[in-house]
Amino acid sequence: MQNNRSIQIAPSAKIIGHYPIAEFLERKVELVRQGVTVYDFGPGDDPIPLAKVITDALRNGLSDQSAYPLVRGTVELRESISQYLKRRFSVSVEHKEILPVTGSKEGIYHLPSLLIDHTCPRRKVLGPALAYPPYVKGTIAVNAEYVPLQGGPEQEYLIELSEVPASTLNSAALVYLNYPHNPTGAGCSLDYLRRQVEVAHKFGILLVSDECYADIYFGEKPPSVLEVTKDGVLAFHSLSKRSGLTGFRSGFVAGDAQIIDSYARVRNSIGTAPPEPIMLASVAAWNDDAHVQERRELLVPIRTRCLEFFDELGLEYLKTDATFYLWAKAPNGRNGREYADSLREKGIFVSPAEFFGEGSDEWFRVSLVLPVEECEKAFELWRSV
Ligand SMILES: Cc1ncc(COP(=O)(O)O)c(C=O)c1O
């Protein structure tokens, strides 16, 4: 059979397919093959074993029957999420205001297709300049324009929508906020969220708050936009960080009932929802707060030790108290990518700012995903870079 060489691939697919983190990690595989010990502070995947209450629920959830999962989720799942939101943020959220997602990445990536097509006058998506990649990639997928909003270390990575020109706000369909912020760990206050909601309401923009790290905190509990309102907003949450269930692909989006209903209808065509046994395990995860507290406690010594090491090296870093990321500045005015490359040659992997977008070029992210003993071995090598 002959290959048809004229099959077209969309240029946007090439941009979407460019994932620098994946390319960087190819070097890791190469180093491991050469027998080099690798210390990977790159991923957002922690090594803490899963809670028994969750794995038991998963095992019990397996049956000898299989059915397509409900796109709107089971009643039990939505109830467990509603109860979680009540316990954690003191908000009342009804079942019709909740939709499960197959990991928040998927839910975020598909969201722009709900709001923007080629006939729409508003074709801009606003979001952080240093961003979780699906905000940008999902925007490109619908041929819309992502407008990166600066908010550098001087502003502690807070974006003020009131400072964005009215012409931009008038042509925006949605805005992403992400606090606690990946990659910097920056947080925000409820007052900050109130101010942003006010601007979003005034300009008719859907405000999407990605609250994936809401339960990974070491100081004050991060707020949710749902504490301000449900009108014209969505909040994304995930079990990947709260419970370490990255491989389960389970999260939810909650907020404006009308938007949730429209999104559920669209998602019937995508056909995506966590499989039923995962929904059952997710019920156990949202219902239980003890394992989340234990996970936070396990992260504390790793975080403390990494910060002590930064102090020893005299590295500048952002003072934050949430997420399992630390955001530090390469020494002596060095470029973050160049510094990360030097570390990589020693087998130490960190993520330079350029993996996440524009600005803050001297900075890099360290994930708190290695046990303290592994960190100590990595620090021995790091001191020589
Ligand atoms: C800011 C942010 N949002 C969402 C996610 C996605 O989480 P999930 O595993 O639920 O897709 C991540 C994962 O790293 C993240 O950093």
The ligand as an ORCA input file, in Angstrom:
! r2SCAN-3c Opt
* xyz 0 1
  C      -2.028     24.387     37.643
  C      -2.460     23.003     37.332
  N      -3.714     22.784     37.007
  C      -4.159     21.564     36.708
  C      -3.301     20.482     36.729
  C      -3.793     19.160     36.257
  O      -4.097     18.240     37.104
  P      -4.820     16.925     36.644
  O      -3.879     15.835     36.992
  O      -6.093     16.940     37.409
  O      -5.084     16.951     35.173
  C      -1.962     20.658     37.078
  C      -1.032     19.530     37.081
  O       0.147     19.601     37.221
  C      -1.525     21.961     37.386
  O      -0.260     22.199     37.709
*
